[in-house]
Each structure stands twice: as C-alpha cells, then as structure tokens.
C-alpha cells in the first residue's frame, strides 16, 4: 500500500505544467454528485478559461438514451485538496447541446436571480449549517453504534468529547482542513445531537457563491468518506424513533435587514415566506416529513412558525421552525 499511497500523493508540479481539473456536477436525483477529470495544458484562475465538457446523461438519469449528450459549463473553481499543486475542483452546471439548461440544473435560474441589480444591491448573505450522518459502509448503520443495537440516549453527544461520544472526528477534522485548503468559506464544525451525526457551516457567503461552496464542501466530504470506507448520508431522518434528524439550516440576511430599522424588513420578509410555506416545503427535498414532526427541535411540516430571540446585548435573532 505504501507504493499506492506514494503514487496518489505524487506531486506533479515539479515535472510538468499540466493540471488536472475535476469537473463536478449534480446528478439526476438532485443530491448525487458526479465527477470526471481532464488534463489542462497549464494553470487556470477563472472558470471562463476552462473548456466546456460533456457526459452521458442517460447514465445519470438526466437524458434519454437516444439523445444522451449533456454539456458541462464550468462555474466555480476550488483548489484540489486531494491532488494539490495547481490541480483544481470545478463546480459545473448542465445544459443540452443547444444551450438550454436541463431540468435538474437549478443553478441557471438562481444565477439569473442573484445577478439582478436589485438583488446585487442587497448583498444577500447566506450561512448554511449542513448536518450529516456517518454510516458504517456494509450495514448502513451509524458510525460508533453497536451492530444491530443502539447507543445510550441523546444528551451527551452534542459537541461531545471522548471515544464514547464522538464517532468519526478524524473524518470530520480532515474535511474541515480540506475545505479550508480548497478555499471554501467554511466557518466551523461540531458534533450533533444524534451520535454519529455532525455538522459543518459554510458562510457567510454572498449570493450564489454560497451554493457553489456548499456543493464543493459536500463533494469533498464524499471523497474523504470514500477514502475512509465510511458512507455519508444527508437523509433527513436516517434512524427512526427518538433520534434527531439532519437538515441544512440556512441563515440569511440582506443589506436592508442588517441596517438600522432592519427588523421591520425582516418581519415583512417573514410575512411573505409564511404565505408560500407549502410551496417552499415542496422544494426542500424528499423525506422532510419524517424529520419535521414537531419533535426533536423541529416544527410540524405543515406549520409555519417564527420566533424572535434577544440576547443580553439586545441583539435580535429570528428563527424559523
């Protein structure tokens, strides 16, 4: 294995100008990540310098077999923490050969919104708290849990320390450092309420960069767990019963919300959100009805709630449940 490790970690920068670019895109389920690598003649610093590429969409559930070509458009570049050197990770979105975004390409519509002058002027900040569960590969059971059994009840695991409380910290810490190396604006990590469950935070990031960064961070996590022989799950409720689920809680503000009088702007936005609750829930992904039950720090999926918290410094924090 030492020779294989040496080859995997081989530094090419001393012997060639060529660069490996790993093109990454979202597959047909809306959550599966796909990637393929290509060689570039030299270093690049902007997505506009990268060539478009293609893939077989019939193999990812994104095109019919008789017309399967899908085109990748490079959109964001990150340093590659695996190959290192000048090698890069490239976040892409997907189009037909005629240049139309395919149905699963949600980034295209988002880019139109975020590039609108009114939106740009508001400098929208996002802070995304991504929860996930580490599973034992062969049995799809949380890391650290006894096979076919359960650990002690929740309580000591949240931000816990110790071999009987924190399962997979080496994986989590490797992911943290790899994201920083890549240039992702990752702001922290912590153990979550259910044992074997963790969280990382991306942001504050402005506009569509938040989406590019969270997907790049998910890709890196998938790769690290692949190396470790562990499965990462973003399932909203991987274990039934008296255990917390996993979400991607999103903190958001605009320039108007952050300025004097911003609380009134926040309330107006909340009123608009409440009127489209069902529409928004339908867009948040499958399985959330198993997590949003009114228990385990959630509200019922059919109920729109918000609360205002004030700390000792009279700062206001608004939460949606």
RAFEN-V810662 format. One line per field, one symbol per residue. burial: + if it has 24 or more other C-alpha atoms within 12 Angstrom, else -. Layout:
# RAFEN-V810662
burial = ???
This chain:
# RAFEN-V810662
burial = ------------------++++++++++-++-+++--------+--+--+-++++++--+-++-----++++++++++++++++++++++++++++----++-+++++-----+--------++++++++++++++---++++++-----+-----++++----+++++-+++++++++++++++++++++++++++++++++++++++++++++++++++++++----++++++++++---++++++++++++-++--------++--+-----------------++++++--+-+--+--+-------------+-++
